[in-house]
Amino acid sequence: MPQSNPRTFRRIGTATAERLSEARTWVTQHGNELHGEAGDWLVTDDKGGERTVGRDEFPKLYEVLPD
């Protein structure tokens, strides 16, 4: 049963990201098929999990860290 007072959460962690130069499809470890389009970002978290993030959403969700 859903809660009546939803909460807001923020994810904190470090990931690497690579801009896709062409469309990509792959299957997660749980068997879900994922898709990314050219120009989207392939994000890999510190545990090796991969996901794509749309080019317009990426700057809203991630910030670049200094080298």
C-alpha positions as CSV (number, residue, x, y, z in Angstrom):
1,M,0.0,0.0,0.0
2,P,1.5,3.4,-1.0
3,Q,2.4,5.9,1.7
4,S,0.2,8.9,2.0
5,N,3.1,11.3,2.5
6,P,5.8,10.7,-0.2
7,R,9.4,11.7,0.6
8,T,12.1,13.2,-1.6
9,F,15.4,11.4,-1.9
10,R,18.8,12.4,-3.4
11,R,21.3,9.8,-4.7
12,I,24.9,10.6,-3.9
13,G,27.8,8.7,-5.4
14,T,30.4,8.7,-8.1
15,A,29.9,7.4,-11.6
16,T,31.6,7.6,-14.9
17,A,29.9,8.6,-18.1
18,E,30.5,8.2,-21.8
19,R,28.6,9.9,-24.6
20,L,27.1,7.3,-27.0
21,S,28.1,7.9,-30.6
22,E,25.5,5.4,-31.9
23,A,22.4,3.6,-30.6
24,R,23.0,0.8,-28.1
25,T,20.9,-2.0,-26.8
26,W,21.9,-4.3,-24.0
27,V,20.4,-6.6,-21.3
28,T,20.9,-6.0,-17.6
29,Q,21.9,-8.7,-15.1
30,H,18.2,-8.9,-14.3
31,G,17.2,-9.6,-17.9
32,N,15.8,-6.2,-18.7
33,E,16.5,-4.9,-22.2
34,L,17.7,-1.3,-22.2
35,H,18.2,1.2,-25.1
36,G,20.3,4.3,-25.5
37,E,20.3,6.6,-28.5
38,A,23.3,8.4,-30.1
39,G,24.0,11.5,-28.0
40,D,22.7,9.9,-24.8
41,W,25.1,9.1,-21.9
42,L,26.1,5.6,-20.8
43,V,26.6,5.9,-17.0
44,T,28.5,3.3,-15.0
45,D,28.2,3.4,-11.2
46,D,30.8,2.3,-8.7
47,K,29.4,-1.2,-8.6
48,G,29.6,-1.7,-12.3
49,G,25.9,-1.1,-13.0
50,E,25.2,0.5,-16.3
51,R,22.3,2.7,-17.5
52,T,21.7,5.3,-20.2
53,V,20.6,8.8,-19.4
54,G,19.1,11.0,-22.1
55,R,21.1,13.9,-23.3
56,D,18.6,16.5,-21.9
57,E,18.3,14.8,-18.5
58,F,22.0,14.2,-17.9
59,P,23.0,17.7,-16.9
60,K,20.0,17.9,-14.5
61,L,21.0,14.7,-12.7
62,Y,24.9,14.7,-12.7
63,E,27.7,17.2,-12.2
64,V,31.2,16.9,-13.5
65,L,33.9,16.5,-10.8
66,P,37.3,18.1,-11.1
67,D,40.1,15.7,-12.2
